[in-house]
Amino acid sequence: MFAERIKNRLLNWHNAGLYRKPVEINKRQEKYLFTGNRKVLNFASNDYLGLSVSEKLKQKVSRNFLKYSTSSSSSRLVAGNYSVINRAEKEYARFFGYEDAIFFPSGYQANLGILSAFFEKNDLLIFDKHIHASSVKGMLLSGADFHGYNHNSMSHLCRWLEKFRDNQPAVLTESLFSMDGDFLDVQGFKALKERFGFFSIVDEAHAFGVAGKNGKGIARDAADIGVGTFGKALGFFGAFVLLPAGFKEYLFNFSSPLIYTTALPEAHAASAIDILDFISQCEKKRKHLREISSFAKTSLVSEGFCVKGDAHILAIEIGDEGRTLEISRKLLKKDIFVLPARYPTVPLHKAILRIGITALHTEEDIKKLVSTLGLVQK
Ligand SMILES: Cc1ncc(COP(=O)(O)O)c(C=O)c1O
């Protein structure tokens, strides 16, 4: 019965145009991926600054792994609480302007780990309907009640806040949305925070390293807790949560996804410290990324595409799942790699082609993307 259910679900998924099969990558070379016998231009990466292919960073990370052991071999709560990890966390808190910080093995785990620990039954969470799946799972795990507001609609958020004024809700959002590519209305959000006094958690996974002064993100003034991941602009792996004083101690005691997992190794923490220097020195890359992203949006719009996105993530609205998949397949045949984002990653029948632009891309690359898209979508 169980095997039958799995088979049927996959079949239905196929029929609805929602089936996923990851493309196997043989090798990566800067902005190119090698798959099958093709060399394809990669527009599906979150390596926004190209740091993960930086020779200098690779050398630093290699040296750190030679210096330290390959694994922490234990949870933070047992024998994995190394000094260098605590030092790195302090440096992250200082760099991003918070009182404290804690590392998690991944951003997914970080959102599960904080939401399930900080909130409980009878609490109320109000969230932007387009927040990441990990935050949604974290809310479910917490047992709290939750209500979504329309994506980036401060007036809808305000209505919920007025309705639930007595419940002291907390509010969850992203600062740069992973699929829509638009920025949070930070001023509007901050004004509501000041008016209603809510506690806020802002996931800056796609902004840290790239957006704001020195890559410090855009939402510090509106966030009590900030979530960042190393796996995007920071060119590494794992995640960090930026916290008010006293919250780290609470997570050590009550966050199951943190307590019952192996800590990231010392070499990770040492490399994380090195990465802060890289981020500080990336101003030219950030400028190029802003310019090339704006060029991409303008070019796509003038070719008649419906495009959302304010920065290095652009969402070309297609709608139908099957058609979105078809266009991405045709693009791949023409050596361009783009993610066809479909339900449940985005709402049903609102499928998009998600364009991830990095500082490795040039104007020529963008022109190639736009002209090839023009050809294949006919
Ligand atoms: C907004 C957001 N938060 C969290 C995550 C999860 O981060 P990680 O890849 O480190 O698990 C992602 C990654 O897709 C994301 O887009």
The ligand as an SDF file (V2000), in Angstrom:
LIG
                    3D

 16 16  0  0  0  0  0  0  0  0999 V2000
   15.1320   32.8110    2.5870 C   0  0  0  0  0  0  0  0  0  0  0  0
   15.8740   31.5490    2.8590 C   0  0  0  0  0  0  0  0  0  0  0  0
   16.0810   31.1780    4.1290 N   0  0  0  0  0  0  0  0  0  0  0  0
   16.7350   30.0500    4.4250 C   0  0  0  0  0  0  0  0  0  0  0  0
   17.2400   29.2310    3.4360 C   0  0  0  0  0  0  0  0  0  0  0  0
   17.9380   27.9540    3.7880 C   0  0  0  0  0  0  0  0  0  0  0  0
   19.3160   28.1640    3.8200 O   0  0  0  0  0  0  0  0  0  0  0  0
   20.3010   26.9400    3.6360 P   0  0  0  0  0  0  0  0  0  0  0  0
   20.4350   26.7180    2.1800 O   0  0  0  0  0  0  0  0  0  0  0  0
   21.5650   27.3820    4.3050 O   0  0  0  0  0  0  0  0  0  0  0  0
   19.6780   25.7630    4.3140 O   0  0  0  0  0  0  0  0  0  0  0  0
   17.0740   29.5900    2.1060 C   0  0  0  0  0  0  0  0  0  0  0  0
   17.6470   28.7350    1.0370 C   0  0  0  0  0  0  0  0  0  0  0  0
   17.1190   28.3940    0.0650 O   0  0  0  0  0  0  0  0  0  0  0  0
   16.3540   30.7640    1.8000 C   0  0  0  0  0  0  0  0  0  0  0  0
   16.1200   31.1190    0.5280 O   0  0  0  0  0  0  0  0  0  0  0  0
  1  2  1  0
  2  3  1  0
  2 15  2  0
  3  4  2  0
  4  5  1  0
  5  6  1  0
  5 12  2  0
  6  7  1  0
  7  8  1  0
  8  9  2  0
  8 10  1  0
  8 11  1  0
 12 13  1  0
 12 15  1  0
 13 14  2  0
 15 16  1  0
M  END
$$$$
